[in-house]
Amino acid sequence: MTKNRIKKIRLKNKIDQQELANALSLTQQAISQYENGKREPKLETWQKLADYFGVTVPYLQGFEPDFSEVTDDTKNTLFDLLDKFCLEASENWDKDSNEGTSDEYKSVVLYEWLEEFLVRSKSKEKLKNKNNQSIFKKYFSFLLNDKRLVRLLNQLKYTPSDQEQEAIIKEIKSFIIPLIDTEMLASLKTDIGIYYRDKYMDRLKQINTFYNNALLLAMNEDDAEDFFDSYIEDLENNKKHFLQDIKDGKVKEFIENNKNASNSPTE
């Protein structure tokens, strides 16, 4: 007999049996028996339970797969797909974005992001054309924290059509690069990067916004060229000041001050 998910979803929503019983005009004993499989709810009761939790009756009964659950199959599907993308990248490495298909080129770009993450993680391990599952398990399991990605990975197993599977795989591929980017920004920031963010990023955003707007008003080729020359000059000045700050030890001083501030007792 398939085990229902009433208890699982109730605990996930932090609701006790009595609270659920009161909400549905049932008894706590009935809820307990439903959860333990000692008693089968009537169809109308199944529907009340499903409506209360915002799920389908087949899902609550345990017949519909739980696409939100991270299982060993989910993990293996992800790591095998990443390995497949690496193989695709190796087969299309010499093509640029104007050759082959855009999907082939995405595999190359994804491979570069995977490698970049390993470098930023100070890993000595290198990706091969295939059989990289152990590396993916060690460094890229954080991808499984994304609920949208997990659902797509789980749906693959229950999608019989090759065409539908390919569509899901393409969607998965499009999710991964932003997730890697977010993880790098969250966990692999450097002292220099933090200093740049706090001291220069707003200025760079202002420069970009100003010249993007200015180029919308360019009246001719010379006008556009002048805007670009000024844009490059401002970027070079930004670069010059930033690199000088590093040479002058301002980054080190900034980080030390931040550490001292975070370690000081609060009033």
C-alpha contacts under 8 A as a table, 3 or more apart, distances in Angstrom:
res1	aa1	res2	aa2	distance
2	T	61	Q	7.49
2	T	62	G	6.01
2	T	63	F	7.07
3	K	37	G	7.34
3	K	61	Q	7.10
3	K	62	G	5.85
4	N	7	K	7.88
4	N	35	E	7.00
4	N	37	G	7.74
4	N	60	L	5.85
4	N	61	Q	4.39
4	N	62	G	4.61
5	R	8	K	5.13
5	R	9	I	6.06
5	R	35	E	7.63
5	R	59	Y	7.51
5	R	60	L	5.06
5	R	61	Q	6.23
5	R	62	G	5.89
6	I	9	I	5.49
6	I	10	R	6.00
6	I	34	Y	7.62
6	I	35	E	5.80
6	I	60	L	6.15
6	I	61	Q	7.77
7	K	10	R	5.02
7	K	11	L	6.07
7	K	35	E	5.56
8	K	11	L	5.40
8	K	12	K	6.18
9	I	12	K	4.90
9	I	13	N	6.22
9	I	53	F	7.57
10	R	13	N	5.21
10	R	14	K	6.23
10	R	15	I	5.47
10	R	16	D	7.13
10	R	17	Q	7.94
10	R	20	L	7.99
11	L	14	K	4.77
11	L	15	I	5.95
11	L	16	D	7.31
12	K	15	I	7.84
15	I	19	E	6.28
15	I	20	L	6.60
16	D	19	E	5.41
16	D	20	L	6.42
17	Q	20	L	5.21
17	Q	21	A	6.08
17	Q	28	Q	5.60
17	Q	31	I	6.25
17	Q	32	S	7.01
18	Q	21	A	4.96
18	Q	22	N	6.09
18	Q	27	T	7.29
18	Q	28	Q	4.97
19	E	22	N	5.20
19	E	23	A	6.26
20	L	23	A	5.16
20	L	24	L	6.41
20	L	28	Q	7.86
20	L	31	I	7.78
21	A	24	L	5.34
21	A	25	S	5.79
21	A	26	L	4.52
21	A	27	T	5.21
21	A	28	Q	5.39
21	A	30	A	7.93
21	A	31	I	6.52
22	N	25	S	5.08
22	N	26	L	6.18
22	N	27	T	7.25
23	A	26	L	7.77
24	L	48	K	7.05
24	L	49	L	7.66
26	L	30	A	6.70
26	L	31	I	7.42
27	T	30	A	5.20
27	T	31	I	6.57
28	Q	31	I	5.18
28	Q	32	S	6.25
29	Q	32	S	5.08
29	Q	33	Q	6.21
30	A	33	Q	5.11
30	A	34	Y	6.11
30	A	39	R	7.65
31	I	34	Y	5.08
31	I	35	E	6.22
32	S	35	E	5.22
32	S	36	N	6.24
33	Q	36	N	5.11
33	Q	37	G	5.99
33	Q	38	K	4.95
33	Q	39	R	5.26
34	Y	37	G	5.23
34	Y	38	K	6.26
34	Y	39	R	5.19
34	Y	40	E	5.95
34	Y	41	P	6.52
35	E	38	K	7.75
36	N	39	R	7.71
37	G	40	E	6.69
41	P	44	E	7.93
41	P	45	T	5.66
41	P	46	W	5.99
42	K	45	T	5.15
42	K	46	W	6.28
43	L	46	W	5.04
43	L	47	Q	6.32
44	E	47	Q	5.07
44	E	48	K	6.28
45	T	48	K	4.95
45	T	49	L	6.17
46	W	49	L	5.16
46	W	50	A	6.09
46	W	57	V	6.18
46	W	60	L	7.92
47	Q	50	A	5.01
47	Q	51	D	6.00
47	Q	56	T	7.99
47	Q	57	V	6.09
48	K	51	D	5.18
48	K	52	Y	6.07
49	L	52	Y	5.12
49	L	53	F	6.43
49	L	57	V	8.00
50	A	53	F	5.37
50	A	54	G	5.84
50	A	55	V	5.08
50	A	56	T	5.56
50	A	57	V	5.41
50	A	60	L	6.49
51	D	54	G	4.94
51	D	55	V	6.41
51	D	56	T	7.56
52	Y	55	V	7.98
55	V	59	Y	6.68
55	V	60	L	6.95
56	T	59	Y	5.25
56	T	60	L	6.36
57	V	60	L	5.10
57	V	61	Q	6.07
58	P	61	Q	4.99
58	P	62	G	6.22
58	P	63	F	5.19
58	P	64	E	5.30
59	Y	62	G	5.19
59	Y	63	F	5.78
59	Y	64	E	4.42
59	Y	65	P	6.74
59	Y	66	D	7.16
60	L	63	F	7.66
60	L	64	E	7.82
61	Q	64	E	7.67
62	G	65	P	7.23
66	D	69	E	5.79
67	F	150	V	7.08
67	F	151	R	4.83
67	F	152	L	7.79
67	F	154	N	5.30
67	F	155	Q	6.55
68	S	147	K	6.56
68	S	150	V	6.18
68	S	151	R	5.40
68	S	154	N	7.73
69	E	150	V	7.40
69	E	151	R	7.97
70	V	73	D	7.90
70	V	74	T	5.63
70	V	75	K	7.07
70	V	144	L	7.28
70	V	150	V	6.74
71	T	74	T	5.01
71	T	75	K	6.44
72	D	75	K	5.11
72	D	76	N	6.10
73	D	76	N	5.10
73	D	77	T	5.98
73	D	154	N	7.98
74	T	77	T	5.17
74	T	78	L	6.37
74	T	150	V	7.06
74	T	153	L	6.06
74	T	154	N	5.94
75	K	78	L	5.22
75	K	79	F	6.27
75	K	141	S	7.81
75	K	144	L	7.53
76	N	79	F	5.16
76	N	80	D	5.89
77	T	80	D	5.22
77	T	81	L	6.06
77	T	153	L	6.52
78	L	81	L	5.15
78	L	82	L	6.22
78	L	153	L	6.74
79	F	82	L	5.13
79	F	83	D	6.23
79	F	132	N	7.95
79	F	133	Q	5.38
79	F	136	F	5.95
79	F	137	K	6.90
80	D	83	D	5.01
80	D	84	K	6.18
80	D	133	Q	6.68
81	L	84	K	4.87
81	L	85	F	6.21
82	L	85	F	5.05
82	L	86	C	6.34
82	L	136	F	7.66
83	D	86	C	5.06
83	D	87	L	6.42
83	D	129	N	7.67
83	D	130	K	5.55
83	D	131	N	6.45
83	D	132	N	5.98
83	D	133	Q	6.72
84	K	87	L	5.16
84	K	88	E	6.26
84	K	130	K	7.19
85	F	88	E	4.98
85	F	89	A	6.11
85	F	107	S	5.32
85	F	108	V	7.93
85	F	110	L	7.61
85	F	111	Y	7.17
86	C	89	A	5.00
86	C	90	S	6.31
86	C	107	S	6.85
86	C	108	V	7.61
86	C	111	Y	5.82
86	C	128	K	7.50
86	C	129	N	5.58
86	C	130	K	6.42
87	L	90	S	5.16
87	L	91	E	6.38
87	L	129	N	4.90
87	L	130	K	5.74
88	E	91	E	5.19
88	E	92	N	6.35
88	E	104	E	6.67
88	E	107	S	6.11
88	E	108	V	7.46
89	A	92	N	5.16
89	A	93	W	5.60
89	A	104	E	6.97
89	A	105	Y	7.47
89	A	107	S	5.02
89	A	108	V	4.36
89	A	109	V	8.00
89	A	111	Y	6.47
89	A	129	N	7.94
90	S	93	W	5.21
90	S	108	V	7.53
90	S	129	N	5.99
92	N	95	K	5.51
92	N	100	G	7.88
92	N	104	E	6.54
92	N	105	Y	7.16
92	N	108	V	7.01
93	W	96	D	7.97
93	W	108	V	6.36
95	K	98	N	7.68
95	K	99	E	5.60
95	K	100	G	6.82
95	K	105	Y	7.49
96	D	99	E	5.51
96	D	100	G	7.92
96	D	105	Y	7.05
97	S	100	G	7.51
97	S	101	T	7.88
97	S	102	S	6.70
97	S	105	Y	5.90
100	G	104	E	6.55
100	G	105	Y	7.39
101	T	104	E	5.23
101	T	105	Y	6.52
102	S	105	Y	5.07
102	S	106	K	6.17
103	D	106	K	4.99
103	D	107	S	6.56
103	D	170	K	7.46
104	E	107	S	5.30
104	E	108	V	6.82
105	Y	108	V	5.10
105	Y	109	V	6.36
106	K	109	V	5.01
106	K	110	L	5.95
106	K	173	K	7.77
107	S	110	L	5.01
107	S	111	Y	6.06
107	S	173	K	7.86
108	V	111	Y	5.12
108	V	112	E	6.37
109	V	112	E	5.12
109	V	113	W	6.39
110	L	113	W	5.03
110	L	114	L	6.22
110	L	173	K	7.81
110	L	176	I	7.79
110	L	177	I	6.30
111	Y	114	L	5.08
111	Y	115	E	6.23
112	E	115	E	5.10
112	E	116	E	6.03
113	W	116	E	4.92
113	W	117	F	6.15
113	W	177	I	6.79
113	W	180	I	7.44
114	L	117	F	5.24
114	L	118	L	6.47
114	L	180	I	7.78
115	E	118	L	5.15
115	E	119	V	6.29
115	E	126	K	7.47
115	E	127	L	6.94
116	E	119	V	5.07
116	E	120	R	6.13
117	F	120	R	5.07
117	F	121	S	6.00
117	F	180	I	7.33
117	F	184	M	6.98
118	L	121	S	4.95
118	L	122	K	6.34
118	L	123	S	5.32
118	L	124	K	7.83
118	L	125	E	7.44
118	L	126	K	7.85
118	L	139	Y	7.58
119	V	122	K	5.08
119	V	123	S	5.86
119	V	124	K	7.70
120	R	123	S	7.58
120	R	184	M	7.83
120	R	188	L	6.76
121	S	188	L	6.94
125	E	135	I	7.52
127	L	130	K	7.87
127	L	132	N	6.37
127	L	135	I	7.82
128	K	131	N	7.08
128	K	132	N	6.52
129	N	132	N	7.94
131	N	134	S	7.93
132	N	135	I	5.43
132	N	136	F	6.39
133	Q	136	F	5.07
133	Q	137	K	6.11
134	S	137	K	5.11
134	S	138	K	6.24
135	I	138	K	5.16
135	I	139	Y	6.09
135	I	140	F	7.74
136	F	139	Y	5.37
136	F	140	F	4.94
136	F	141	S	6.83
137	K	140	F	5.83
137	K	141	S	5.48
138	K	141	S	6.70
139	Y	142	F	7.63
140	F	143	L	5.91
141	S	144	L	5.72
141	S	145	N	7.90
142	F	145	N	5.55
142	F	146	D	7.99
143	L	146	D	5.95
143	L	149	L	7.64
143	L	176	I	7.39
143	L	179	L	6.70
143	L	180	I	7.62
144	L	147	K	7.28
144	L	149	L	6.96
144	L	150	V	6.03
145	N	150	V	7.73
146	D	149	L	5.46
146	D	150	V	6.34
147	K	150	V	5.07
147	K	151	R	6.25
148	R	151	R	5.29
148	R	152	L	6.42
149	L	152	L	5.17
149	L	153	L	6.18
149	L	172	I	6.41
149	L	175	F	7.08
150	V	153	L	5.11
150	V	154	N	6.19
151	R	154	N	5.19
151	R	155	Q	6.06
152	L	155	Q	5.04
152	L	156	L	6.47
152	L	168	I	6.54
152	L	172	I	6.84
153	L	156	L	5.49
153	L	157	K	7.60
153	L	172	I	7.64
154	N	157	K	5.84
154	N	158	Y	7.45
155	Q	158	Y	5.36
155	Q	159	T	6.21
156	L	159	T	5.18
156	L	165	Q	6.04
156	L	168	I	7.08
157	K	160	P	7.84
159	T	162	D	7.90
159	T	164	E	6.72
159	T	165	Q	6.19
160	P	164	E	7.67
160	P	165	Q	7.47
161	S	164	E	5.19
161	S	165	Q	6.18
162	D	165	Q	5.00
162	D	166	E	6.18
163	Q	166	E	5.21
163	Q	167	A	6.39
164	E	167	A	5.08
164	E	168	I	6.36
165	Q	168	I	5.13
165	Q	169	I	6.15
166	E	169	I	4.99
166	E	170	K	6.16
167	A	170	K	5.21
167	A	171	E	6.36
168	I	171	E	5.03
168	I	172	I	6.16
169	I	172	I	4.97
169	I	173	K	6.19
170	K	173	K	5.09
170	K	174	S	6.37
171	E	174	S	5.15
171	E	175	F	6.47
172	I	175	F	5.20
172	I	176	I	6.52
173	K	176	I	5.51
173	K	177	I	7.49
174	S	177	I	6.60
174	S	178	P	7.84
175	F	178	P	6.02
175	F	179	L	6.52
176	I	179	L	5.12
176	I	180	I	6.22
177	I	180	I	5.15
177	I	181	D	6.14
178	P	181	D	4.96
178	P	182	T	6.09
179	L	182	T	5.12
179	L	183	E	6.20
180	I	183	E	5.11
180	I	184	M	6.16
181	D	184	M	5.21
181	D	185	L	6.30
182	T	185	L	5.21
182	T	186	A	6.11
183	E	186	A	5.00
183	E	187	S	5.90
183	E	188	L	7.52
184	M	187	S	5.46
184	M	188	L	4.93
184	M	189	K	6.92
185	L	188	L	5.97
185	L	189	K	5.79
186	A	189	K	6.78
189	K	193	G	6.04
189	K	194	I	6.61
190	T	193	G	4.96
190	T	194	I	6.17
191	D	194	I	5.17
191	D	195	Y	6.20
191	D	251	V	7.06
191	D	252	K	7.74
191	D	255	I	6.67
192	I	195	Y	5.14
192	I	196	Y	6.14
192	I	246	I	7.79
192	I	251	V	6.30
193	G	196	Y	5.08
193	G	197	R	6.11
194	I	197	R	5.07
194	I	198	D	6.26
195	Y	198	D	5.30
195	Y	199	K	5.92
195	Y	200	Y	7.84
195	Y	251	V	6.05
195	Y	254	F	7.10
195	Y	255	I	7.62
196	Y	199	K	5.27
196	Y	200	Y	5.10
196	Y	201	M	6.21
196	Y	242	F	7.48
197	R	200	Y	5.85
197	R	201	M	4.84
197	R	202	D	7.70
198	D	201	M	6.52
198	D	202	D	7.84
199	K	202	D	7.47
200	Y	203	R	5.29
200	Y	204	L	6.27
200	Y	238	N	7.74
200	Y	242	F	7.65
201	M	204	L	5.09
201	M	205	K	6.20
202	D	205	K	5.07
202	D	206	Q	6.26
203	R	206	Q	5.10
203	R	207	I	6.31
204	L	207	I	5.02
204	L	208	N	6.20
204	L	235	L	7.72
204	L	238	N	7.70
205	K	208	N	5.14
205	K	209	T	6.09
206	Q	209	T	5.15
206	Q	210	F	6.03
207	I	210	F	5.22
207	I	211	Y	6.27
207	I	231	Y	7.40
207	I	234	D	7.43
207	I	235	L	7.94
208	N	211	Y	5.46
208	N	212	N	5.94
209	T	212	N	5.18
209	T	213	N	6.15
210	F	213	N	5.34
210	F	214	A	6.05
211	Y	214	A	4.68
211	Y	215	L	5.96
211	Y	227	F	6.86
211	Y	228	F	7.85
211	Y	231	Y	6.49
212	N	215	L	5.38
212	N	216	L	6.72
213	N	216	L	5.30
213	N	217	L	7.12
214	A	217	L	5.37
214	A	218	A	6.75
214	A	227	F	7.15
215	L	218	A	5.03
215	L	224	A	6.26
215	L	227	F	6.70
218	A	221	E	7.70
218	A	223	D	5.39
218	A	224	A	5.28
218	A	227	F	8.00
219	M	223	D	6.03
219	M	224	A	7.41
220	N	223	D	5.23
220	N	224	A	6.31
221	E	224	A	5.14
221	E	225	E	6.13
222	D	225	E	5.00
222	D	226	D	6.17
223	D	226	D	5.22
223	D	227	F	6.42
224	A	227	F	5.16
224	A	228	F	6.28
225	E	228	F	5.10
225	E	229	D	6.09
226	D	229	D	5.08
226	D	230	S	6.17
227	F	230	S	5.19
227	F	231	Y	6.06
228	F	231	Y	4.90
228	F	232	I	6.13
229	D	232	I	5.21
229	D	233	E	6.16
230	S	233	E	4.98
230	S	234	D	6.20
231	Y	234	D	5.23
231	Y	235	L	6.28
232	I	235	L	5.04
232	I	236	E	6.09
233	E	236	E	5.07
233	E	237	N	6.23
234	D	237	N	5.08
234	D	238	N	6.19
235	L	238	N	4.99
235	L	239	K	6.12
236	E	239	K	4.95
236	E	240	K	6.02
237	N	240	K	4.96
237	N	241	H	6.22
238	N	241	H	5.40
238	N	242	F	6.13
239	K	242	F	5.15
239	K	243	L	6.09
240	K	243	L	5.42
240	K	244	Q	6.14
241	H	244	Q	5.09
241	H	245	D	6.21
242	F	245	D	5.14
242	F	246	I	6.59
243	L	246	I	5.11
243	L	247	K	6.41
244	Q	247	K	5.01
244	Q	248	D	6.07
245	D	248	D	5.08
245	D	249	G	6.35
245	D	250	K	5.25
245	D	251	V	6.67
246	I	249	G	5.36
246	I	250	K	5.94
246	I	251	V	5.65
246	I	252	K	7.99
247	K	250	K	7.67
249	G	252	K	5.40
249	G	253	E	6.32
250	K	253	E	5.00
250	K	254	F	5.93
251	V	254	F	5.03
251	V	255	I	6.22
252	K	255	I	5.26
252	K	256	E	6.17
253	E	256	E	5.17
253	E	257	N	6.14
254	F	257	N	5.21
254	F	258	N	6.27
255	I	258	N	5.05
255	I	259	K	6.19
256	E	259	K	5.06
256	E	260	N	6.13
257	N	260	N	5.11
257	N	261	A	6.10
258	N	261	A	5.06
258	N	262	S	6.17
259	K	262	S	5.17
259	K	263	N	6.11
260	N	263	N	5.12
260	N	264	S	6.10
261	A	264	S	5.32
